[in-house]
Structures are given as C-alpha cells and as structure tokens.
Amino acid sequence: RSKHEEIELVSLEEFYREAPPEISRPAITLAEPHQQTLARLDWELEQRKRLAEKYKECLSNKEKILKEIEVKKEYLSSLQPRLNSIMQ
C-alpha cells in the first residue's frame, strides 16, 4: 500500500473543475490513471500550501488584534482613576 491511499483527495469532478489546466492536464490524465493520481496529489499539495499560508496570515492578524485589545484595556483601566480625580 502507498501512503497516498490514506489521503482523502477531492472528487474527480471537483478536481477537473477547480484545478488549473497546467496541473489537471486533462488530455493526459483522463487516459492514464497513474498520471491522474499524480496530478490530484499535486493539486492537493498546492491547496495545502495555500491554506497553510492563509492560516499563518490569520494567526498574524489574530496576534495583532489581541495586542490592540490589550492596549485598549490598559487605556480603559487607566481612565477610571483619571475620571475620579476630575470628579473630585
């Protein structure tokens, strides 16, 4: 058994619909099952790379937002003593 058999690949219809022609190569892959499997694995790799990059961007955004929230919390917590001194 090959390791690729454990990977759940997209359906053939979805592969040919979404994969770019330079990866799907329908003229070759429709006739040769081995080439079709290789092309599907290439497409899976491309998708995973794209999703990993998107994940990293989202984590970076999350960290940035968390820092902004922390700064705003500090500002708000320092606001109460100032308000109290103004009221007195």
C-alpha positions in Angstrom: 0.0 0.0 0.0 1.1 3.5 -0.7 0.9 6.4 1.7 -1.2 8.4 -0.8 -4.1 6.0 -0.4 -4.6 7.3 3.1 -5.2 10.8 1.9 -8.8 11.7 1.0 -8.5 13.6 -2.3 -11.1 15.8 -3.8 -13.5 14.0 -6.2 -12.5 13.8 -9.9 -15.3 16.1 -10.9 -14.2 18.8 -8.4 -10.5 18.2 -9.4 -11.2 18.8 -13.1 -13.5 21.7 -12.3 -11.2 23.6 -9.9 -7.6 22.6 -10.7 -5.8 24.8 -13.3 -5.1 23.1 -16.6 -1.4 23.1 -16.1 -2.0 20.8 -13.1 -5.0 18.8 -14.2 -3.7 18.2 -17.8 -7.0 16.5 -18.9 -5.5 15.4 -22.2 -3.0 13.2 -20.4 -4.7 12.4 -17.0 -8.1 11.2 -18.4 -6.4 8.3 -20.2 -3.7 7.4 -17.6 -4.9 6.7 -14.0 -1.3 6.9 -12.6 -0.8 10.4 -14.1 -4.3 11.4 -12.9 -3.4 10.3 -9.3 -0.1 12.3 -9.5 -1.9 15.4 -10.8 -4.5 15.1 -8.0 -1.7 14.8 -5.4 -0.1 17.9 -6.9 -3.3 19.8 -6.6 -3.8 18.6 -3.0 -0.2 19.9 -2.2 -1.0 23.3 -3.9 -4.2 23.6 -1.9 -2.5 22.7 1.4 0.3 25.2 0.8 -2.2 27.9 0.0 -4.2 27.1 3.1 -1.1 27.0 5.3 -0.2 30.4 4.1 -3.7 31.7 4.8 -3.5 30.2 8.3 -0.3 32.0 9.0 -1.8 35.3 7.9 -4.8 34.7 10.1 -2.6 33.9 13.1 -0.7 37.1 12.5 -3.9 39.1 12.3 -5.1 37.5 15.5 -1.9 38.4 17.3 -2.2 42.0 16.1 -5.8 42.3 17.2 -5.0 40.8 20.6 -2.3 43.4 21.1 -4.6 46.2 20.1 -7.2 44.9 22.6 -4.6 44.8 25.4 -3.6 48.4 24.7 -7.2 49.5 24.7 -7.8 47.6 28.0 -4.8 49.3 29.6 -6.1 52.7 28.4 -9.6 52.0 29.8 -8.3 50.8 33.1 -6.2 54.0 33.5 -9.2 56.1 32.6 -11.2 55.4 35.8 -8.6 56.9 38.2 -8.3 60.0 35.9 -12.1 60.3 35.9 -12.2 60.0 39.7 -9.6 62.8 40.0 -11.5 65.0 37.7 -14.7 64.5 39.6 -13.0 65.4 42.9 
